Amino acid sequence: MVSASSRPRSTLPRPSRVQRLGLLLGIGAFILVPWIDIPGLEPAGQRMLAIFLLAILLWVSEAIPLYATAVLVILLEVLMLSDQAVLGATDGLPPAASYFATLANPVIILFLGGFLIADGAHKFGLDRNLAAIMLRPFAGNARRSLLGLMMITALMSMFMSNTATAATMFAVVIPILAALPSGATRTGVALAIPVAANIGGIGTPVGSPPNAIALGALEAQGQGVSFIVWMMMSMPLMLLTLAVAWWYLTRRYIAKDTALVLTLAADFDRSASALLFYAIAGITLLLWLTEPLHGIPSSTVGFFPVVALLATQVMDGDDLRRLQWPVLWLVAGGIALGAGIGHSGLDDWLIALVDWSALPVEALLLLLVLVAIGLSTVISNSATANLIIPLALSLAIGLPVDPTAVGVVVALACSLAMALPISTPPNAVAYATGEVPTRAMIGVGILVGGIGSLLLAFLMPQIWSVLGVL
């Protein structure tokens, strides 16, 4: 018999001062706002404003985990803004099921498939083996090797979690770093990985959570974006910013004649399970890239590997438990937040506060980009996307700007914020190696964010028009 004193004790985490303040302010705003007389805002809009302010303060302060705030938003909308509301009239409010349905939104299914493929690639060593093979042509010169390292990291981040990609690439590069003399070269090589992982994440709908949040918000407005169209819109920015980052890192940290020896071996898993995984992942990717030809939505295609990998027992319940469910819930909460803002009329009230039509379209896009990058630098880019994208899409209605362009611009901007170790998980992974000083990260982060802001506001819409995707 185990005595009570010998049982392990579970302790709750102790909140920081910022977390306590965020929690108190959030609860205070949530309680007070519905009882304040706000001109022009209906009662449903006031209740949604209370939920919105609570979400902002909890997400910014991280008083509770980000995914906990996301599911709290869904619950509060059911209790306050649905046909099952316990506060206020329910006439004209959407059914509670519409808020719960965000947990199985088609975008969530798309991401679910992407996550399972990414985890399978890691399980069977496909990610590391592909990296080893693709790096071989770039061996010898350090600047050329850095270009290959960044291109491969970005490519992998397009289809895998950028966090997992950063961890995988550091596993490949750590032995190389150990052989280099301490100093600028080691810093440049180590810094290239998080920068490329962050940039690569913008390339596909499954590359980063802000992409999924934008897709969900656009679909809610009837502005669906296919997998291949997203790539057509994001790839020009990805390639341009990747080139700029490589140029900066090589000129700042790596001398022209520096040699870099890459001794990388690939050993592909040839078991029946691995071969079946390769086939299923390849078919999924092919279907995603050919969506305009067969017409099957990317979310439906995303469910194919889930069914196929589980039915063939290539992956099992343990693999499912290891999926990034908190990220999926966070995306669902963002979709629900956007739906609540639209259902309650809060979007119309917020937009009416400012005469946005007085701003040129380019200035409006630049403002949205700067706000997105600024917030994403200090809080989660997913939380930033959850807060800004619904408002930005509402703002686009009635103005001479394509809502699809606005949603994509804000999502891409969220992923370009990488100036601090806390800005993105790949940055945190790089900082933890001890090879990347904060000052170096700030330098490249400001450069990428600044140039990305200008490209998003002034060049990308023009490119999209030429490509015919708007």
Helices and strands as residue ranges (DSSP letters): G 4-6, H 17-32, G 33-35, H 43-61, H 66-81, H 96-100, G 101-104, H 106-123, H 126-135, G 136-138, E 140-141, H 142-157, H 162-179, H 184-200, H 209-220, H 227-253, E 259-260, H 272-289, H 291-294, H 298-311, H 317-321, H 325-344, H 346-352, G 356-358, H 361-378, H 381-396, H 403-415, H 425-432, H 438-454, I 455-459, H 460-467
